[in-house]
Amino acid sequence: MNKCMHVILVLLGVAALTLPARAAEVAAYFTDGNDDTTYVDAYHGIAGAGWTGPWDEATLNGGTITAVVKESGDTGYNPIDGGGNYLNYLLTATQENSMGSVGRSYTDGIDVTADHSISFKFRIDEEDFASNFTDEEDPIHDVYSFFDYTSVRHGSTPGCRWQISGKPVALNSDTWKIVLSSEDKPDTGIGIVQGTVCDFQIDIRAATSKWDLTIDDGTTVFHSTDLYPDGMPFRSSASTVGGTVNFNAHASDATDARQFSIDDFKIVGTSNAPHGGMDTVAAHFTNGNDDTTYVDAYHGVAGDGWKRPWTDKVYDGAVTGHKVVLTTDTGFQEVTPGGGNYLSFSAADDGLEGTSAASVTRNYKTTADPGIDWSQKHTVEFTLRIDEDVDNEILFTDAQDKYFAVDCSSETARTSSTCTWQIGGASSELAPPDAAGWWNVYDGVAEANVDTGIALATGGVYDFTIVVDPTTQTYDMTIFDGTDTYDSTVANPDGLGWRSSATEVGGYLCFGAQNSGPEDTRAFSLDALVISQSLEPIPGDATNDGHVDELDAQRVAENWGATTQNLNYDTWWEMGDFDGDELVGPKDAAILAANWGYPGAEGVTDVPEPGTLMLLAIGLAIIGMRRLRR
């Protein structure tokens, strides 16, 4: 089985040209309501996570739009197919021919130059639909329509790439029509009926500037490929889609009110994310204090893997000060050569007796998919510089004088038993000569701190790497001070234990300091914070064990010919559907062959005669058939 399978896969590998890019999906399910700072599927929405920006509106001729997420308990709540929350749109006309759209761009997450699919559920909720949606006074129109454009637009235009439109009987229509041009509008035969839920799917053939449409109203299904097997042409002469889906309505009369609901709005295609994409979030502070645009700004924005902006927390009278220090600022002193902007943080005591503490924190748990899956192994890296004179024999001498970096279950101003991994830098009489203290890490409980031997020094710059493994509730730590390195795996090959008894990472990063006296001021600078996760599996590694070998070949054989339609990503990958075409077959075997032996195994040296190769290929199919019959 081993050698035969190996040769078969090499043969099939000849057919493999390039490994298809990993499929990506952006979606608005509206499950989290109107919260516009946290969830990517809220109505107002947020940038990042594959969406270019939030939902937007555009109106003309005095129309006003009210678009809200309907939740259980709301007046008029009527979920679509039992789907929970949904977006409800209301266009209130104030004069004839009022119109407006609500829409959203997806070009940051999906490559619009590659094939992709758009799907959503739609229901007309207009009151007095039979009497108001009539358009008896031509040429003013009553219309519901959907179209693609380069931005959110009040109404359709010949510049739309694809367009679907519905008008009343008075305009020679009571069914959804496809708008290929002003004159060419093929009829779908699917009625425009109040309260009926229609499933729409638009399949974009980007390379040929064509598209296909499927509409299912629960009784009848329309397939545009029955009329246009080679696809329908874009309405405009543009070669690519605009990447903004518009949900639109027109009202012919000043007393009209168009109303509809949408749910399960998603776009599936090839990822257009930059390097790192959704499996890396970072704060490099390269864009200063801009809190509306860049995910790596100090204040930051929600989305793109970050769930919250940066916030400050204080304890017992601490006074904080913070800013992003720009290269043009007075006092700029980069943390690392060429590092550019950085975050400067200080925590002063309020002048009263007692211990105070403060931190700057951020949450990287995200609702985005894939995002950073904090329940799986991931890596946290950052560079920190001590800006306080820790050699001062008066101010940094008490055991309660410390710096820290922790993961916690909530925003916190100081360390606590709720921390999972924890790093501390404290004053100590046991510190190395000419050092104020040293860095330590915690192993299991607060008392089981491990001294790293890395000295805490004024102006010291430290590179930290924490590899967090929630599946074992352990972490590995390295600290580099420019000369010496501490590696926790040397003494703790099985990992350091989490400080708390929590079963999952909290997801809140807290960088802070503690003061023991009224004159203390802790100060540090932070840069190059990166949280990463190897979400991209090895092509051909169905078992996800880090190797492409006979176990993966066996998995492909066992599922040969099986469909993976409607299965989630993890399931179809583990079945051997590496190219995501919903079928385990020769393409997947070719991908497996192209990566056989990863990582670093020797390749095949014995190649049989062509006739033998053909017999072996047939043998693979027979093995797969036998597996399926069991």
WOQUI-V153950 format. One record per backbone hydrogen bond with DSSP energy under -0.5 kcal/mol. CO is the residue of the C=O (numbers start at 1). NH is the residue of the N-H. If there is no record, write none. Layout:
co=CO nh=NH
co=CO nh=NH
This chain:
co=1 nh=5
co=2 nh=6
co=3 nh=7
co=4 nh=8
co=5 nh=9
co=6 nh=10
co=7 nh=11
co=8 nh=12
co=9 nh=13
co=10 nh=14
co=11 nh=14
co=12 nh=15
co=13 nh=16
co=22 nh=271
co=24 nh=269
co=26 nh=267
co=28 nh=265
co=30 nh=33
co=32 nh=35
co=33 nh=43
co=34 nh=36
co=35 nh=39
co=39 nh=42
co=41 nh=30
co=43 nh=55
co=44 nh=55
co=48 nh=51
co=50 nh=109
co=51 nh=48
co=56 nh=103
co=58 nh=101
co=60 nh=63
co=60 nh=99
co=64 nh=92
co=65 nh=67
co=66 nh=90
co=68 nh=70
co=68 nh=88
co=70 nh=86
co=71 nh=74
co=74 nh=77
co=79 nh=81
co=79 nh=82
co=80 nh=83
co=86 nh=70
co=86 nh=88
co=87 nh=262
co=88 nh=68
co=89 nh=260
co=90 nh=66
co=90 nh=92
co=91 nh=93
co=91 nh=258
co=92 nh=64
co=95 nh=98
co=98 nh=251
co=99 nh=60
co=100 nh=249
co=101 nh=58
co=102 nh=247
co=103 nh=56
co=104 nh=245
co=105 nh=52
co=105 nh=53
co=106 nh=109
co=106 nh=110
co=109 nh=272
co=110 nh=112
co=111 nh=114
co=112 nh=241
co=116 nh=204
co=117 nh=268
co=118 nh=202
co=119 nh=266
co=120 nh=200
co=121 nh=263
co=122 nh=198
co=123 nh=125
co=123 nh=261
co=124 nh=195
co=126 nh=129
co=128 nh=132
co=129 nh=133
co=132 nh=134
co=132 nh=135
co=136 nh=138
co=137 nh=140
co=141 nh=143
co=142 nh=168
co=143 nh=250
co=144 nh=166
co=145 nh=248
co=146 nh=164
co=147 nh=246
co=148 nh=161
co=149 nh=244
co=157 nh=160
co=160 nh=236
co=161 nh=235
co=162 nh=148
co=163 nh=179
co=164 nh=146
co=165 nh=177
co=166 nh=144
co=168 nh=171
co=168 nh=173
co=169 nh=172
co=174 nh=192
co=175 nh=167
co=176 nh=188
co=177 nh=165
co=178 nh=180
co=183 nh=185
co=184 nh=180
co=184 nh=181
co=186 nh=178
co=189 nh=191
co=190 nh=176
co=191 nh=193
co=193 nh=124
co=193 nh=196
co=196 nh=124
co=196 nh=198
co=198 nh=122
co=198 nh=200
co=199 nh=216
co=200 nh=120
co=201 nh=203
co=201 nh=214
co=202 nh=118
co=202 nh=204
co=203 nh=212
co=204 nh=116
co=204 nh=206
co=205 nh=208
co=205 nh=209
co=205 nh=210
co=206 nh=209
co=209 nh=234
co=210 nh=205
co=211 nh=232
co=212 nh=203
co=213 nh=224
co=214 nh=201
co=215 nh=222
co=216 nh=199
co=220 nh=217
co=222 nh=215
co=223 nh=226
co=224 nh=227
co=224 nh=228
co=228 nh=231
co=232 nh=211
co=243 nh=106
co=244 nh=149
co=245 nh=104
co=246 nh=147
co=246 nh=248
co=247 nh=102
co=248 nh=145
co=249 nh=100
co=250 nh=143
co=251 nh=97
co=251 nh=98
co=253 nh=256
co=256 nh=93
co=258 nh=91
co=259 nh=125
co=259 nh=126
co=260 nh=89
co=261 nh=123
co=262 nh=87
co=263 nh=121
co=264 nh=266
co=265 nh=28
co=266 nh=119
co=267 nh=26
co=268 nh=117
co=269 nh=24
co=270 nh=111
co=274 nh=277
co=276 nh=279
co=277 nh=280
co=279 nh=533
co=281 nh=531
co=283 nh=529
co=285 nh=288
co=287 nh=290
co=288 nh=298
co=289 nh=291
co=294 nh=297
co=296 nh=285
co=299 nh=310
co=303 nh=306
co=306 nh=303
co=311 nh=361
co=313 nh=359
co=315 nh=318
co=315 nh=357
co=319 nh=348
co=321 nh=346
co=323 nh=325
co=323 nh=344
co=324 nh=326
co=325 nh=342
co=326 nh=329
co=329 nh=332
co=336 nh=339
co=342 nh=325
co=342 nh=344
co=343 nh=526
co=344 nh=323
co=345 nh=524
co=346 nh=321
co=347 nh=522
co=348 nh=319
co=356 nh=515
co=357 nh=315
co=358 nh=513
co=359 nh=313
co=360 nh=511
co=361 nh=311
co=362 nh=364
co=362 nh=509
co=363 nh=307
co=363 nh=308
co=371 nh=373
co=372 nh=366
co=372 nh=374
co=373 nh=376
co=374 nh=505
co=378 nh=468
co=379 nh=532
co=380 nh=466
co=381 nh=530
co=382 nh=464
co=383 nh=527
co=384 nh=462
co=385 nh=387
co=385 nh=525
co=386 nh=459
co=388 nh=390
co=389 nh=392
co=392 nh=396
co=398 nh=401
co=398 nh=427
co=400 nh=402
co=401 nh=427
co=402 nh=514
co=403 nh=425
co=404 nh=512
co=405 nh=423
co=406 nh=510
co=407 nh=420
co=408 nh=508
co=416 nh=419
co=419 nh=500
co=420 nh=499
co=421 nh=407
co=422 nh=442
co=423 nh=405
co=424 nh=440
co=425 nh=403
co=426 nh=438
co=428 nh=431
co=432 nh=435
co=436 nh=428
co=437 nh=456
co=438 nh=426
co=439 nh=452
co=440 nh=424
co=441 nh=450
co=443 nh=445
co=445 nh=443
co=445 nh=448
co=447 nh=449
co=448 nh=443
co=449 nh=451
co=450 nh=441
co=453 nh=455
co=454 nh=439
co=455 nh=457
co=456 nh=436
co=456 nh=437
co=457 nh=460
co=460 nh=386
co=462 nh=384
co=462 nh=464
co=463 nh=480
co=464 nh=382
co=465 nh=467
co=465 nh=478
co=466 nh=380
co=466 nh=468
co=467 nh=476
co=468 nh=378
co=468 nh=470
co=469 nh=472
co=469 nh=473
co=469 nh=474
co=473 nh=498
co=474 nh=469
co=475 nh=496
co=476 nh=467
co=477 nh=488
co=478 nh=465
co=479 nh=486
co=480 nh=463
co=484 nh=481
co=485 nh=487
co=486 nh=479
co=487 nh=490
co=487 nh=491
co=488 nh=492
co=492 nh=495
co=496 nh=475
co=497 nh=444
co=507 nh=364
co=507 nh=509
co=508 nh=408
co=508 nh=510
co=509 nh=362
co=510 nh=406
co=510 nh=512
co=511 nh=360
co=512 nh=404
co=513 nh=358
co=514 nh=402
co=515 nh=356
co=517 nh=520
co=520 nh=349
co=522 nh=347
co=523 nh=387
co=523 nh=388
co=524 nh=345
co=525 nh=385
co=526 nh=343
co=527 nh=383
co=528 nh=530
co=529 nh=283
co=530 nh=381
co=531 nh=281
co=532 nh=379
co=533 nh=535
co=535 nh=537
co=538 nh=541
co=540 nh=542
co=541 nh=544
co=547 nh=549
co=548 nh=597
co=549 nh=552
co=549 nh=553
co=550 nh=554
co=551 nh=555
co=552 nh=556
co=553 nh=557
co=554 nh=558
co=555 nh=559
co=557 nh=560
co=559 nh=562
co=562 nh=584
co=564 nh=567
co=568 nh=572
co=569 nh=573
co=570 nh=574
co=571 nh=575
co=572 nh=576
co=572 nh=577
co=573 nh=576
co=576 nh=578
co=577 nh=580
co=582 nh=564
co=582 nh=565
co=583 nh=585
co=584 nh=561
co=585 nh=588
co=585 nh=589
co=586 nh=590
co=587 nh=591
co=588 nh=592
co=589 nh=593
co=590 nh=594
co=591 nh=595
co=592 nh=595
co=593 nh=596
co=595 nh=598
co=597 nh=601
co=598 nh=548
co=605 nh=607
co=606 nh=608
co=609 nh=613
co=610 nh=614
co=611 nh=615
co=612 nh=616
co=613 nh=617
co=614 nh=618
co=615 nh=619
co=616 nh=620
co=617 nh=621
co=618 nh=622
co=619 nh=623
co=620 nh=624
co=621 nh=625
co=622 nh=626
co=623 nh=627
co=624 nh=628
co=625 nh=629
co=626 nh=630
co=627 nh=630
